[in-house]
Amino acid sequence: MKIELGKLLISRIAMESIAKIKMSPTVAYKIQRNFRLIEPELQTYEEARVNMIRETYGVKNDDDQYVVPEESLSEFIEELSKLQAVKIDLDISQISVNDMNFDISPTELSAIEWMISDKTEED
């Protein structure tokens, strides 16, 4: 499945929250497997983002921290958006909506909808 890095970023927080909920072993396995697949991609994204700040857009402040100055912010955000739009191909385990026998908030559901299928295992 091809998915944008930006969607994975949003999904990370929801997946961490959902991982704390009791659910069937099969669904728990699929969520954990998917999380292990996306984590290296998000680490690579974070390295690229930090590199953009340090080498291209950022300057060190008085606390020796890199910050993006106001005059570079627009260009930085544009480049960051391009990075978040990069599509990667992952072997995601889809979860049947029928197997989701746990409570989930609309926000969390929206964040992980790309890994949910409305088909049953038999389909």
C-alpha positions in Angstrom: 0.0 0.0 0.0 1.3 3.5 -0.9 0.8 6.1 1.8 2.1 9.6 2.4 4.6 10.3 5.1 2.3 13.0 6.5 -0.5 10.4 7.1 2.0 8.2 8.9 3.0 11.1 11.2 -0.7 11.6 12.1 -1.2 7.9 12.6 1.7 7.4 15.0 0.0 9.1 17.9 -3.3 7.3 17.4 -1.5 4.0 17.1 0.3 4.6 20.3 -2.9 5.4 22.1 -4.8 2.5 20.5 -2.1 0.1 21.4 -3.0 0.5 25.1 -6.6 -0.7 24.6 -7.5 -4.4 25.2 -8.4 -6.0 21.9 -8.3 -9.4 20.2 -4.8 -10.9 19.7 -5.2 -10.8 15.9 -6.0 -7.1 15.8 -3.3 -6.3 18.4 -0.8 -8.2 16.2 -1.8 -6.3 13.1 -1.6 -2.9 14.8 1.8 -3.7 16.3 3.1 -5.1 13.0 2.0 -2.0 11.2 3.6 0.2 13.8 6.9 -1.6 13.4 6.7 -1.1 9.7 6.1 2.7 9.8 8.5 3.5 12.7 11.7 3.2 10.5 10.0 5.4 7.9 9.2 8.0 10.5 12.7 8.0 11.9 14.1 8.6 8.4 11.6 11.4 7.9 12.7 13.0 11.3 16.3 12.8 10.3 15.5 14.5 7.0 13.5 17.2 8.8 16.3 17.9 11.3 18.8 17.9 8.5 16.7 20.5 6.6 16.7 22.7 9.7 20.4 22.4 10.5 21.8 22.6 7.0 19.4 24.8 5.1 16.8 26.8 7.0 17.9 27.0 10.6 20.2 29.2 12.7 21.4 28.7 16.2 19.8 30.8 18.9 21.3 31.9 22.2 20.5 28.5 23.7 22.5 26.7 21.0 19.3 25.3 19.5 18.4 25.5 15.9 15.4 27.6 14.9 13.9 28.5 11.6 13.9 32.3 11.3 10.7 34.1 10.2 12.2 35.1 6.8 12.8 31.4 6.0 9.7 29.9 7.6 7.5 30.0 4.5 10.1 28.2 2.3 10.8 25.7 5.1 7.1 24.9 5.5 6.8 24.4 1.7 9.8 22.0 1.7 8.5 20.2 4.7 5.1 19.8 3.0 6.8 18.3 0.0 8.6 15.8 2.3 5.4 14.9 4.0 3.7 14.3 0.6 6.3 11.6 -0.3 4.5 8.3 -0.8 6.1 5.1 0.4 5.1 1.6 -0.2 4.4 -0.5 2.9 3.1 -4.1 3.3 0.4 -3.0 5.7 -1.9 -5.6 7.4 -5.4 -4.3 7.0 -7.8 -4.6 9.9 -11.4 -5.5 9.3 -13.8 -3.0 10.8 -15.8 -6.0 12.0 -12.8 -7.1 14.1 -12.5 -3.8 15.9 -14.3 -4.8 19.1 -12.9 -1.9 21.1 -13.8 1.8 21.7 -12.0 4.2 19.5 -12.4 8.0 19.2 -13.4 9.6 15.9 -10.0 11.3 15.8 -8.1 8.1 16.3 -10.3 6.3 13.7 -9.7 9.1 11.2 -5.9 8.8 11.8 -5.8 5.1 11.1 -8.5 4.7 8.5 -6.0 3.8 5.8 -5.3 0.5 7.6 -9.0 -0.4 8.1 -11.0 -2.4 5.6 -14.7 -2.8 5.5 -14.3 -6.3 4.1 -14.3 -9.4 6.3 -11.5 -11.9 6.3 -13.6 -14.3 4.2 -14.2 -11.6 1.4 
